[in-house]
């Protein structure tokens, strides 16, 4: 949980996650979330515009990634800078167990899955601007980001399945896997 | 326009696109779209559940891509099979000029851009199942699809900008670009 999250906000998030897990997103009301967190509905709306947003309140991930890309060694290629940044996302994904539960709850609800897609697209847009600041042409920046996000998604799901591995190692391994996947076909000797 | 699209459906789509272009998505009503197409609101709802869906009615793209992947030469690697399929999407994207206008209208409206993301995710899910049928492990199938879609997005935007090029050539060029992007860094000789 990021440092700047208020206790009330954290309680609402944890209550929502637990209710979504036990009874599903659709059957959970804002009133229930607030009650479970020991707060009023009015407090809920002070932090979140609606029920769908509880799991998507700014967790600092986008700002963290953009700052990492902007601070990256100018000698790194664009994809190296992005992958190095994405490999540090575990600094935000804490506690790891919370992320794991969140991923499952999102996968179980089409409404949450849609919101997740949109949030990822916002992060991609912000990273595209950060690469453009490094002098990458916009179309190419978008392409490199789409590829880096593909790597990051696979690495993150491996990281969630394997408590021993570090996210940055898994990002590097997945980048190596991508090189194999797209390697030009070796001509068969006839 | 796909062969199986009824004339009324086609008229509604063209009317909607034109109104979204001239006055924006938000300011266009279903009644206006129907009137412009010379039809009733009731006819509109026979074809589309709401205003947002007009540009996303099934155009056959998903079925086309899945069929292409399923029919692909078993000797192709999964990414080769996917890229070959994606390189034939121009058989669906006709007329090209309609797609170009559609892309611009979608980019100008957050509501349409969200719907577009969700549709792309549905296509990705269907392609993941098609790769799994070819024996690819689910996590890897998803990864290969994310990468292939990144290539396809860049190739399609190039294709829209360059009427002389074929989509399949641009897909192959973009795959080659990806190999360069992810090539291991060459150590600098000191």
Interface residues (C-beta under 8 A of the other chain):
Chain A: X77 X78 X79 X80 X113 X114 X117 X118 X121 X139 X142 X143 X144 X146 X147 X149 X150 X151 X153 X154 X157 X158 X174 X175 X177 X178 X179 X181 X182 X183 X184 X185
Chain B: X77 X78 X79 X80 X113 X114 X117 X118 X121 X139 X142 X143 X144 X146 X147 X149 X150 X151 X153 X154 X157 X158 X174 X175 X177 X178 X179 X181 X182 X183 X184 X185
